[in-house]
Amino acid sequence: MLPATYQMPGGLVLLLGGIVVCFFGYRLFRIALSIIGFILGAGAASSVFGISDTMPMLIAAAVGGFIGAGLLFAAYFVGVAIFGAGLGAVAASYAFSAAHREPPLLAVLLCAIAGAVGSTYLQRYFSIVGTGFVGALMIIHGALAAAGSRLGLPGSDTVWIPYPLEPAPGQRWVPIAWGLLSLIGIAVQLGWTGGDKGRVGRRKAKT
């Protein structure tokens, strides 16, 4: 979380990072992992402090963000499995939250394991699909935050806490936009920016 006064710059960072992750996720996978790691690390570290501790919260967000980015950047191959496991866990949580149910721990663990295994054996396609969905969600919430929309706790004007899987009232269009933008990002990566098998990385045939 961040102080509410930093919602707009935080949203811009989330938006720009989301563009990189969504449309260039596989091509720049280490950078995409670093961006995701920074956001996760910043969110986890800043949540340790209370809403009145503005400066400690910002320092913790910066330190936690760089630690998270460094860990996922350095542990590239492990990061692929971690990314897949996280994506599986998020998919399980989203599926149960859509049915207004609390996800069982066993279901989350099984989906996380399946995601880790799938990302290892189908790295290219899993990475493209995963970064497409994650990046699209970052773009949407970053754009809303930069535009001044409140995605934090209801009635709170002190901190900004985005809830990616629980759209605020009046924002039920978010899952639809998320799905459409994800498909666009996946299509762009498959057809243009998806590495050696995409147009950007395609090598010319020797004559």
N, C-alpha and C positions, 0 to 999 in steps of 0.2 A: 504494500500500500504506500501511498504518497500523500503529503499534505494537499488539500484541495486546490491551493494556489498553484501547485505544480501540475495540475491536471492537463492543461493544454500542452506544455512542452513534453510531458510524459506521453500524451496521446500522439504527438508528432513522431517521437522516437518509436513508439509501437507501430505507427502507420508505416514509416519508412522501413523498419525492420521487417514488417509483414510483407511488403512488396518484394524484398529480397528473398525471403523464405518462400513465398507463394509462387513466384515466377522463375526463380533461379536456385531453388532449394537443392536440387541434385547436383547441378553444375558447380555450385559453391557450397557444398554440403558442410564442410568444416566451418565456414563462416555462418551458415544457417544454424548449425549446432551451437556455435558461440553466442549468437543472438538469443536463441531459445534459452541457453544456459544462463545468460545475463538476466533475462526477465525472470526466470524461475528463482535464481539466486537472490536477486533484488527483492522480489516479493516475499520470499521466505525470511530473509534477514531483517527486512524492515518491519515485519509483523511482530517481531519480538518486543518492540517499544510501543508505548501508549500513544494516543492521538495528540497529547500535549507535548511530546518530545520531538519537536520538529527537526532540529539539527541532528540529534542522534539517529533519527529515522532516516534522514537523507544520507548520512555517513554509512549507516548499516546497509542501505540499499545499494550504494556505490560499491562498497567492499564486497558484499554478498554477490552482486552482479558480476564483478570481475572474477571472483573465485569460481562462480558457476560457469562463466564463459571459458575460463582457463581450463577447468576440469574436462568439459566436454570437447574442447578443441584438442587438448593433449591426448585424451583417451578416445581417439577417433573410432577405432573398431568397437571398443566397448560402448562408445557413445551411440553407435548405430543400434546396438541391442537395447541400450537404455531408452533411446528414442522410441523404438518399437514397443517396448514394454509400457512406456508412458502413454503411447497412443492407444494401446489396447486397454489400459486402465481407464483412460478418458472415454473411450467408446462404450465401455461397460457402464460407467457412471452416467453418461448421457442417455443411454438406452433406458436405464432405470428411472432417471429423473424425468424423462419424457412420459413415463407411466406413473409419475408422482410416487415413486417408491424409493426407499433407501437401498443402494446397491449392497448385496451381501459381500462380505470380505472374500469368500471363496470364489465368487464369480469374478471379482476384480482381479484376484491373483491368477486365475485361469486365463483370463483375457490378456493380462500382462505377459504371462509366459508365452501364449500363442503369438502375441505381437513381437516379442523378442526373437522367437524362432523364425517367424515369417520374415522379419527384417534381415535376418542373417542369410537365409537361403534365397530370398527374392529382393536383394538389397536395392537394386535400381528402381524397380517398380514400386516397392514398398516405400522407398524414400520419396519418390515423386508424389505418390498419393498422400503420404503423411505430411510432407512439407506444403503440399497444396492446401490441405484442410487447415493445418495449423496457421500458415501464413494468411489465409483468407480470414480466419477469425481475428488475427492480429490487426489486419487492415480495417475490418469493420469496427472493432472496438476502439482502435486508435483514431479513426476518423470521427467517430461519435464523441470521443473525449476531446479531441482537438476542436470540435465544433461547439463544445460547451455542454454536451449532454451529460447528465448525472448517472453514472453507473455504480455509484458507491452504496453505502448503507442508506436505507430509506430515512430521509429527514436529517442526514448528517451533512454538515457544511464544513467539516474539519479535515476529513481524509477522503481520498479517492481510492476505492477498492473495486476494480472491475470484476464482475461475475460472468465469465464467458459462457457458461452453460445454463445460466438462469437469467434470461433477458428481463429487464425491468418492465413494469406495466406500460403498455403502449408501444412496446418494441417487440411484439411477437413476430414481426417480419424478419427478425435477425436470423433465425435458423434457415429460412428460405433463401435470404441473401447469402448466407454462409455457404449453403449447398451450391448455389449457382456460381459464386465467385470461386469456390474450390474447383469446380469442374473446368472453369476457364483457366485457372492456374495449372491444373493437371494437363489440360490440352496444350497449353503453351510449352510446358516442359517436355511433353512427349514429342511434340512436333517441331520444336525450335531450340530450346535451351537445355535439353535433357542429356547432355554429355556426349559420349562417343557415338551413341546411336541417334542423337538428335542432329539437327542441321548445323549447330554451332560447332560441335566436336567432330563432325564427319570428316574423315580424311579422304583426300582425293586419290583416286585409283592411279596406280603407277602405269605409265605408258611404256 
